[in-house]
Amino acid sequence: MKNYFLYISLAFLFVFSSCKKEETPKPKVIYEDTSKAKRDVTVDATQLEIADLPIHMEGTNYLIHPIGEVSNNKKSIKYSYDSEAGFTISNYGEFQITGNLRNLKFQELGKDTIYALTEKPIFIETATYLKAFSEKSKQQLLVYTLSDLDTNKDNKLDSDDIKSICISEISGKKLTKLSTDFQELIDWKIIEEKNKLFFRTIEDTNKNGVFDKEDGLHYYFVNLLDKDWKVQEYKPI
């Protein structure tokens, strides 16, 4: 009987320890030569690059082509084609493109030329057209949440890397990173009456590789009418 309870106790401890391991957050930053996080990542040969049909945001003069990846496995491609959904890499609604995108390409209406947002590796989660601000200011802008550094050093860019905030003109030109390297974007919003974009980030101040309550928050704003989009930090608390 004693052996029976011993086995049960050991089994419980094993399951409990396994669960604890699974709950441990995966580090978003690996602190090995962080002065130069990798911007070049390996191309995954198992993935096939494709584009969704272009998106036209009302009131703009550009088409936007979302660029992403699907599995290069023949069986997966056949299934995706039959399901009519597997080749869709983005969603569009409320003037925002969402997805796990490798780039965006732009095409001015009436022209054949198509060009990329950037030639550098990136992983885009959202691209938001600031419609209300644009109508008011006559300055059409896009705001992006994306990853541009392989901060966890797994040789790829994805949602496991630090998320940043960037801005560009509606044409995709003048792409500018607003947040600081190695600071994770928390959220952002537009105050149209002030013509300002506000955003918060978190910095891994204790250098444990994850972002938690022990780390420090930063608060920033950008005057969208400023042609250089200069970022300024403020301290509300």
SULPEKA-V634371 format. One record per pair of residues at least 24 apart in sequence whose ideal C-beta (glycine too) atoms are under 6 Angstrom apart, sorted by the first residue. I is the first residue (numbers start at 1). J is the second residue. D is the distance in Angstrom with one decimal. If there is no record, write none. Layout:
i=I j=J d=D
i=I j=J d=D
This chain:
i=25 j=210 d=4.5
i=27 j=152 d=5.9
i=27 j=209 d=3.1
i=27 j=210 d=5.7
i=28 j=151 d=5.7
i=28 j=152 d=5.6
i=28 j=162 d=5.5
i=29 j=151 d=4.8
i=29 j=204 d=5.8
i=29 j=209 d=5.1
i=30 j=152 d=5.5
i=30 j=153 d=4.3
i=31 j=207 d=5.9
i=37 j=149 d=4.2
i=37 j=151 d=5.5
i=38 j=150 d=4.2
i=41 j=121 d=5.1
i=41 j=150 d=5.5
i=41 j=155 d=5.7
i=41 j=156 d=5.2
i=41 j=157 d=5.5
i=42 j=155 d=5.0
i=46 j=72 d=5.2
i=47 j=72 d=5.7
i=48 j=72 d=4.4
i=52 j=89 d=5.5
i=52 j=90 d=5.1
i=55 j=92 d=5.3
i=57 j=95 d=5.9
i=57 j=129 d=4.8
i=60 j=140 d=5.9
i=60 j=170 d=5.1
i=61 j=109 d=5.2
i=62 j=106 d=5.3
i=62 j=108 d=5.7
i=62 j=170 d=5.8
i=62 j=171 d=5.8
i=63 j=107 d=4.4
i=64 j=104 d=5.6
i=65 j=105 d=4.1
i=66 j=90 d=3.9
i=66 j=97 d=6.0
i=66 j=101 d=5.4
i=67 j=102 d=5.3
i=67 j=103 d=4.2
i=68 j=101 d=4.9
i=68 j=102 d=5.7
i=95 j=129 d=4.2
i=95 j=131 d=4.9
i=96 j=126 d=5.9
i=96 j=128 d=4.5
i=97 j=127 d=4.4
i=98 j=126 d=5.2
i=106 j=171 d=5.8
i=106 j=172 d=4.0
i=117 j=172 d=4.6
i=117 j=175 d=6.0
i=118 j=175 d=5.7
i=121 j=157 d=5.5
i=122 j=146 d=5.2
i=122 j=148 d=5.0
i=123 j=147 d=4.3
i=123 j=157 d=4.1
i=123 j=158 d=5.6
i=132 j=192 d=5.7
i=133 j=190 d=5.8
i=133 j=192 d=5.4
i=140 j=170 d=3.7
i=142 j=168 d=5.2
i=143 j=167 d=5.3
i=165 j=199 d=5.5
i=167 j=229 d=6.0
i=176 j=229 d=5.3
i=178 j=231 d=5.4
i=184 j=211 d=5.2
i=195 j=224 d=5.2
i=195 j=225 d=5.0
i=196 j=221 d=5.0
i=196 j=223 d=5.7
i=197 j=222 d=4.7
i=197 j=224 d=5.8
